[in-house]
Amino acid sequence: MTALILPYSFMQKCVEEAAAFVPFETGGIFLGRHNDRSDRIVEHMIGPGPRAVHHQSWLEVDDAWQNAEIASVVKRAGSTDFLGEWHTHPASSTPNLSRQDRRTLAKLALFPDLRCPDPVMAIFFRHKGRWSAGAWRLTRRTSLPLIENRVEPIRITVLAETVCQTRG
């Protein structure tokens, strides 16, 4: 099974961000690389940005800010891949994707500048009073409509140590 390999510090940053915005959603994107087993190794995490709009059941990120942050990461780090996005479902006790989440994965796969036919989406949720996460990936690049796109769960592996960078 494909894995999303997430440094502990990034997991903590996502949880801190999630807790800070309850009962509203928050999120961001993951950048990094793929290994020879098609695992996604997160090396950079970018948050929603200062002008993001947070609601109880959706999030509108600050696209201009995120794009500037991505450009900064690429300038510093050189080659990096868009891996996917993360966001919270603060009112849910499962990491299940919503219909909108599935649409978003399909749209990400079709966006040519991302060069990511099988993006991942990590969902942070509260279960028994604690934050947890589940992840999914688009398994087949097709066009919309939603029904033609398949998703499958992927494992999240949290690393104890990292030298990765986190931004906003």
C-alpha positions in Angstrom: 0.0 0.0 0.0 1.2 3.5 -0.9 2.1 5.7 2.1 2.1 9.4 2.9 5.3 9.8 4.9 4.8 12.8 7.2 7.4 14.2 9.6 6.2 14.4 13.2 6.7 18.1 13.3 4.3 18.5 10.3 1.8 16.2 11.9 1.9 18.4 15.0 1.7 21.6 13.0 -1.5 20.3 11.2 -3.0 19.3 14.6 -2.1 22.7 16.1 -3.7 24.5 13.1 -6.8 22.2 13.4 -7.2 23.0 17.1 -6.8 26.7 16.6 -9.6 26.9 14.0 -12.3 24.6 15.6 -15.2 24.6 14.7 -14.0 25.8 11.3 -12.0 23.9 8.6 -8.4 24.7 7.8 -5.8 23.1 5.7 -3.0 23.5 3.2 -0.7 21.6 0.8 2.1 19.1 0.9 5.2 19.3 -1.3 8.0 16.7 -1.5 9.0 13.7 -3.5 8.1 10.2 -4.4 10.3 7.2 -3.5 10.8 4.0 -5.6 7.6 2.5 -4.0 5.5 5.4 -5.0 5.3 6.7 -1.4 4.8 10.4 -1.0 7.5 11.9 1.3 6.4 15.3 2.6 9.3 17.7 2.8 7.4 21.0 2.9 4.1 21.9 4.3 2.3 25.1 3.4 -0.7 26.4 5.4 -3.8 28.1 4.2 -2.4 31.6 4.1 -3.3 34.8 5.9 -6.3 35.6 3.8 -7.9 32.1 3.8 -11.6 32.0 4.5 -12.5 29.3 7.1 -16.0 27.9 7.4 -17.6 25.0 9.2 -17.7 22.8 6.2 -15.3 24.3 3.7 -12.1 26.3 3.3 -11.0 28.8 0.7 -7.2 29.0 0.8 -5.3 32.2 0.0 -4.1 31.1 -3.5 -1.9 34.0 -4.2 0.0 33.5 -0.9 0.3 29.8 -1.4 1.6 30.3 -4.9 4.3 32.7 -3.6 5.2 30.2 -0.9 5.5 27.4 -3.5 7.7 29.5 -5.6 9.9 30.3 -2.6 10.2 26.5 -1.8 11.1 25.7 -5.4 13.7 28.5 -5.4 15.3 27.3 -2.2 15.0 23.5 -2.6 15.1 23.1 -6.3 13.1 20.2 -7.6 10.0 19.4 -5.5 6.7 17.7 -6.4 3.2 18.7 -5.5 1.9 15.8 -3.5 -1.6 16.9 -2.5 -3.4 18.7 0.2 -4.5 18.4 3.8 -7.5 19.8 5.6 -9.6 19.3 8.6 -13.1 18.0 9.2 -13.6 19.3 12.7 -17.2 18.0 13.1 -16.4 14.5 11.9 -15.1 11.5 13.8 -13.8 9.8 10.6 -11.4 10.7 7.8 -14.0 10.1 5.1 -13.9 12.2 2.0 -16.8 14.5 1.2 -18.2 14.8 -2.3 -16.4 18.1 -2.6 -13.1 16.5 -1.5 -13.4 14.0 -4.3 -14.1 16.8 -6.8 -11.1 18.6 -5.5 -8.8 15.6 -6.0 -10.1 15.2 -9.6 -9.5 18.9 -10.3 -6.0 18.8 -8.8 -5.2 15.8 -11.1 -6.3 17.7 -14.2 -4.4 21.0 -13.4 -1.4 20.8 -15.7 1.0 23.0 -13.8 0.9 20.6 -10.8 2.0 17.5 -12.9 0.3 15.3 -10.3 -2.1 12.7 -11.8 -2.7 11.0 -8.5 -2.8 13.6 -5.7 -3.3 12.7 -2.1 -5.6 14.3 0.4 -5.1 14.0 4.2 -8.1 14.6 6.4 -7.6 15.5 10.0 -10.5 14.7 12.3 -11.3 14.3 16.0 -11.9 10.9 17.4 -12.5 10.4 21.1 -11.3 13.9 21.9 -8.0 13.5 20.0 -6.9 14.6 16.5 -6.1 11.9 14.0 -5.7 11.7 10.3 -6.5 9.5 7.3 -5.3 9.9 3.7 -6.6 9.1 0.3 -5.2 9.2 -3.2 -6.8 9.5 -6.6 -6.0 6.2 -8.4 -7.0 7.0 -11.9 -6.6 10.2 -13.8 -9.7 10.8 -15.8 -11.9 13.8 -16.5 -14.8 15.0 -14.5 -17.6 14.0 -13.7 -16.8 12.8 -10.3 -18.2 9.2 -10.8 -15.3 8.4 -13.1 -12.6 9.0 -10.5 -11.6 6.5 -8.0 -9.9 7.0 -4.6 -8.2 4.6 -2.3 -7.0 4.9 1.3 -3.3 5.2 1.9 -1.3 4.7 5.0 0.1 7.7 6.9 3.6 7.0 8.3 4.8 9.6 10.8 8.6 10.1 11.1 10.1 10.9 14.4 12.8 13.2 13.1 13.2 15.5 10.1 15.1 18.3 8.6 12.1 19.5 6.6 10.8 23.0 6.4 7.3 24.2 7.3 5.8 27.5 6.0 2.8 29.4 7.3 
